[in-house]
Amino acid sequence: MTASNDNHGTTSLDTDTVIVTAGRDTKSQRGFVNPPVVRGSTVLYPTANDLHAHRGEFQYGRHGTPTTKALQEALMALEGPKCAGVGLVPSGLAAISTALLSVLKAGDHLLVSDSAYRPTRNFCNGMLARYGIETTYFDPLIGAGIEALFKSNTRAVLVEAPGSQSFEMPDVPLIASIAHARGALVLDDNTWATPLYHRSLEQGVDISIQAATKYIGGHSDIMFGTISANDAAWPLISEGIRLLGTCAGPDDVFLALRGLRTMSVRLAHHQRSALEMARWLETRPEVLKVLHPALPSHPGHAIWKRDFTGASGLFSIILKPSPQKAVDALLDTVKLFGMGYSWGGFESLVIPFDCSDYRSATTWAPGGPALRFHIGLESVDDLKADLERGLAAFNAAL
Ligand SMILES: *Cc1c(COP(=O)(O)O)cnc(C)c1O
């Protein structure tokens, strides 16, 4: 894969420029800014000679189209010079499962952060276990202590920075340096920060995964996943995708690229509003704790400051000990915070969660009911007023 075209070879462009220009090839699109949605399976070869030699930029729909190429090039430029390739898959979970299947084999051992996305655990405990791959979960705050968990057959470590419900912030560069000394690859579910705010490949991560369903899509209208890999891991990922026959639908590829072009302005707004909401919630008597890595009160704040250039719109709070009916009164009163899974779209969301029944390396006992918020692009004043009504209903139901 080559670099982008429409930035005219200019090096050291700001990421805000890269995200708008990378992967554009207006000349081959007869002047149009965006690539067409190429729906295609068969690619015709002009001569028998070309057919025998598999000559031509595109071979078969599953292996890539002008639409997938544009998105891959844009993502590669955004991930930075360490990125050797980007795989496009039909969901965030498919990105995780495809990446794990691509780098592991029977008899291998895998280390996974105890704060990882729950379906990631289900995949490890279900399919990977059936294929003879053992998973050990580790405390995301283990730091250098992870060394003791390595076995002679530990092949990979999966981190999520921060955990997308509980927001523990692992020390990714430290874990990566220990993993590499042991010959293991490091996978990072980088969905929360995106490559805009966390260049994980530059922090020692070998495989950086995005649930592009979230901020890249940005409009709650697609399921999509991306796998970005460095030189060490890309041959495995590329082979895995080829062998598994994984590919994404052309409309979703187009919408992911369309979403990516505005991700920088959307994320900046999500960041600003979420921080304002988080700071406001810290002052509320109903709230025991706010779990947001960009707040100085967060235990992972120093790592966030060192490794990240921004924060997105997702954070959690712990309410003071209260009965379920009080929490439900809050949830049923708010109007601007929809109740639903996923996040990363333009709209605000709230969801109650409890990690206590599936954690295995750590204990989840935060001291009260937990709520996760996604702060969307609505006015912060409206969101505060809405939540204020919710908190009043909470208090009334205590
Ligand atoms: C949503 C999410 C996923 C899964 O993405 P889907 O596109 O829903 O399959 C993976 N990891 C994290 C952190 C997520 O939030």
The ligand as an SDF file (V2000), in Angstrom:
LIG
                    3D

 15 15  0  0  0  0  0  0  0  0999 V2000
  -17.9220   -1.6070   20.8040 C   0  0  0  0  0  0  0  0  0  0  0  0
  -16.5860   -2.1020   21.1620 C   0  0  0  0  0  0  0  0  0  0  0  0
  -16.0350   -3.2080   20.5240 C   0  0  0  0  0  0  0  0  0  0  0  0
  -16.8180   -4.0150   19.5180 C   0  0  0  0  0  0  0  0  0  0  0  0
  -17.1780   -3.3050   18.4110 O   0  0  0  0  0  0  0  0  0  0  0  0
  -18.4520   -3.7520   17.5220 P   0  0  0  0  0  0  0  0  0  0  0  0
  -18.2850   -2.9660   16.2980 O   0  0  0  0  0  0  0  0  0  0  0  0
  -19.6500   -3.4380   18.3360 O   0  0  0  0  0  0  0  0  0  0  0  0
  -18.2970   -5.2380   17.2820 O   0  0  0  0  0  0  0  0  0  0  0  0
  -14.7590   -3.5900   20.8540 C   0  0  0  0  0  0  0  0  0  0  0  0
  -14.0590   -2.9350   21.7940 N   0  0  0  0  0  0  0  0  0  0  0  0
  -14.5470   -1.8650   22.4320 C   0  0  0  0  0  0  0  0  0  0  0  0
  -13.7000   -1.1720   23.4400 C   0  0  0  0  0  0  0  0  0  0  0  0
  -15.8240   -1.4260   22.1470 C   0  0  0  0  0  0  0  0  0  0  0  0
  -16.3160   -0.3760   22.8120 O   0  0  0  0  0  0  0  0  0  0  0  0
  1  2  1  0
  2  3  1  0
  2 14  2  0
  3  4  1  0
  3 10  2  0
  4  5  1  0
  5  6  1  0
  6  7  2  0
  6  8  1  0
  6  9  1  0
 10 11  1  0
 11 12  2  0
 12 13  1  0
 12 14  1  0
 14 15  1  0
M  END
$$$$
